Amino acid sequence: MRLAPWTQLRRRLPRPSHEIKTLQRPRLEVTTLFLDIKAGFDNLNPSTLRARLLAAHVPSYMVDWVSSFLSERTCTLVFQGSPNLSAPVSVVTPQGSPISPLHFLLYVAPLHMWVPKGLMVSYVDDFSITVASSSYRSNIRRLQELFSSISARGRDIGVSFSVPKTELIHWRTLSQKTPHSTAPIELEGHLFHPAGVVRWLGYWFTPALSPTHHFRHRLSLAKAIFSFVKRLSTPGAGVRPFLCHRIATALLYPILTCGADLLTPTYTALRGMNSFWHRVQRWTTNSLFSTPTSILAREACLPPIISYCRYRSRLAALRIACASPYANPASARLPESFPSLSSFRAQDSSRHLTKGVTNGD
């Protein structure tokens, strides 16, 4: 399958930092407030959700199914010698069900609003509000107004935001020489100071949007797991080499490179990741420490980290570029000039970039 060149494709794909950098181009100061709904799944009102689905012209049989799913739920503990008695469940929608996040998204849809010179993004019960203006103080005032509006909307549907999980961050550019802003925000009598590092949806963000901190955290997690796993295979005994290869591929690779689909490791981060990965390759092949690192990847059949990171990035680019804009919000945010198989989006001047690509590929 051939598509646009990868460098061109990655530049056009929407990333978490894309909107922030776009707002920073006119030399505006950008601030983001991260919010988390308190016990969101427990506060879902079935009757309110049913009314919203009917107002959206959802077929009545689907509305009845949702109402049946959310009402009269019971739980039975099954173990040897148990009486198998059912007990009512107080939780409205279970978090372990794949349909529950969709129900919750429909329920909190009224919380979303248009933000001029900003952006509001949410994932289930995690919300982020980003604003831009000429100063961080102005951003604080705008965020306070937006928080009041979204809190009022939340009270109408019976949800509120968790105070301990609220975070604030002032974004900066790498070339910005001014001192870091320490302007806090006051929400409902609580004062929140800007954070130096924020974790959102599994990604670690710094004010300068550097991915180094994220991959350092992934590296520390991978080292902790590896120190435990390598006890299973001591030199000359324990787990066989091909099983060590499976452990490295299925366990250590995903932990170490988590986030590489949207973030690119810096040289500093790659240096530490490569050093750790050479240890994993030696453990897999039971090689000596004097073995040249240039042949470890071939001996262990484990590609270098940089190659795997590029592979994950390309897979993410393909998923977004080839997905329907009606099914993937990231695909819907691609510009209309982006080359696509969708006839309504791809312009005639861009169709040469999709040469050789068919719907069956």
Secondary structure, DSSP 8 states (H G I E B T S, - for coil): ---S-HHHHHHHS--TTHHHHHHHTTT-EEEEEEEEBTTTGGG--HHHHHHHHHHTT--HHHHHHHHHHHSS-EEE---TT----EEE---SS-TTSTTHHHHHHHHTGGG----TTEEEEEETTEEEEEEEESSHHHHHHHHHHHHHHHHHHHHHHT--B-STT-EEEEE--TT--S------EEETTEEE-B-S-EEETTEEE-TT--THHHHHHHHHHHHHHHHHHGGGS-TTSSS-HHHHHHHIIIIIHHHHHTTTTT----HHHHHHHHHHHHHHHHHHHT--TTS-TTTHHHHHT---HHHHHHHHHHHHHHHHHHS-TTT-HHHHTS-TTS--S-TTT--GGGGGGGTT--TT-
